[in-house]
Amino acid sequence: MRKSFPIAALAVLALSAPLRAEPAKLLSRTGDWEAYSYGSGASKVCYAASQVKKSAGEAPGRKGAYVMITHGPGKSVNVPSITLGFAAKEGSEAEAELGKSTINFYTQDDTAWARAGDDERFIKAMLKEKTLTVKATPVKGKPVADSYSLSGFPEAYREIGKACGVK
């Protein structure tokens, strides 16, 4: 049975958004991706997310891993983040491999973030490729390689753009 993202994904967004009473609204499910929104007007947030499909390596006590693209309030659009499901080794990077491209993300606790300027390049590659592989090193354990399906990503991405008025 397929699990939904709202609780896990909102946990990440909660760091940058005020507390809200309304739950995320499912906009669509396409392929291996889900699109959601919450809020309204200038505070509306839209995001597309997918869970890891295959994982190799060891990270003791690992929790859920997923990748997400968010359009937030103001100019906060096209923000990629990867929840690793474990605390990353301090000072390490996560490598996101899409076809022949590799984009390094900086890590903070259990999340990897794209550097300024890499977000658009990452999303463009996601729109073209079929899989995303993320490699990262946990504080404890051996390096981990996660594979994500990009089936349905273009549709979910368009859906969040439409819902949040982002072109």
N, C-alpha and C positions, 0 to 999 in steps of 0.2 A: 504494500500500500504506500502511496506517495505521501510524504509529509509536506505540510505547508510551512511557509517561512515567517509569517507575521511576527511571532514572538521573538524568534532569534534575530531576525533582521532589525526589528525595532529596538532591540537591546543595543545594537551598534548605533543606531540613529539617536537614541535617547541621550547620548553624550553631547550632541550638538543641537538638540531641539528641546523646547520647553515641554513639560508634562502635558499630555493631552488625554481627554476623556474618551474620544472616539477611537474605535479599533481601525486598523488598516482595512481598506476595501479592496477585494480581489478584482482586478480589472480584466485579467485574462490568464489562461494557461495555454501555452503553446510549446510543443515539444517538451524539452526538459526545463523550461523557464516559466516563471510566474511574474506577473506585473501587478503592483499594488499602488495605492495612493492613500493619503490621509491628510486631514486639514482642509482648509479652503482659502481662497483669495491669495493674499501675499504670503501666507504661511503654509501653503500647500506643498507637500512632499510626495514625489513619485519615485518608485524604485522597481527594478527588475532584478530577480535573484534566481540562482540555481545551486543545488547541492552537489557536492563532490560525487562522482560516479565510481571512481576507482582510486585506491590509495596504496602506496608502497612506502615502507619505512616504519619507524617506531617513535611514538610520542606518548609516554605513559600518561594516563588520565585524560586522553584526548576527548574533546567534545565535538559538536557538529562543525563542519567546514562548509563554507559557501562563498560564492562570488556575487557581488552586487554592483549595480550601476545606479546612482542616485541623482535626481534633480531636486534640489532643495530650494528654500526661499532665496530671493534675491538673485545674485549672480552665481550661486552655487549649483552649476549644472554639469552633467557628464562627469560625476565623481565616482571613479572606480575604487572599490575596496574588496579585500579578500580576507575573510575571517578564517584563520588557520586552524582554530580549534585547540591550539596549544600556545603557550608563551614562547615567542621566538627568542633565540639566543641574542643577547644584547649586542647591538652594533651590526647585526647581520642583515642581509637583504633577502627578499624573496624574488626568485626569478620566474617571470611569467613567459612561457613559450607559446607562441602562436605561429604555426608554420615555421618559416625560416627566421622569424623575428623573436628576439628576446628582449623583454623590458624589465628592468630592475625596479622593484618597489622597496621603499624603506619600511621597516617594521617597527611597530610600537605595541608592546604587550602581545596580544593574540591577533592583531590585525596588520595587514600590509596595505600600504597606500601608494598610489602613483605619485611621482614627482610632478611638479608643475611642468607642463609641456608634453608630458608622456601620456596624459589622460586621453587626449584626442587620438593619438597614435594607437593606443591600446584598444580603444573602442572601434576604430576603423579596422584593425586587424581582426577583432572579434566578429565583425560583420561579414568578413570574408572567409574565415577559417571554420573548420568543423569541430576542433577540439582545442582546449586550453590546458596546458600542464603547468602547475605551480610547484616549484621546488623551494623548500625552506628548511631551516635547521632549528629544532626546538632547544630550549634550555637544557632539557634532559632527554636523552634518547638519541636515535640516529636520524640523519636527514630524511625528510619526507617528500615524496612526489605525489601530487594529487592531479587527477585528470577530471576535467569537466566537459560535458557535452555542450556544444553551442547550438544544438538543434532547437530552433524556436527563439533564439536570441534576437534576430533581426525584427521579428514580429513583436516581441515583448518590449524591445527598445523603442520601436515606433509607437507602441501603445502608451508608454510613459511620457514620451515626447508630446503626444496628442493631449493626454490628460493634464499635463503641466504647462502646455503652451510653449514647448521648446522645439525649435526646428533644427 
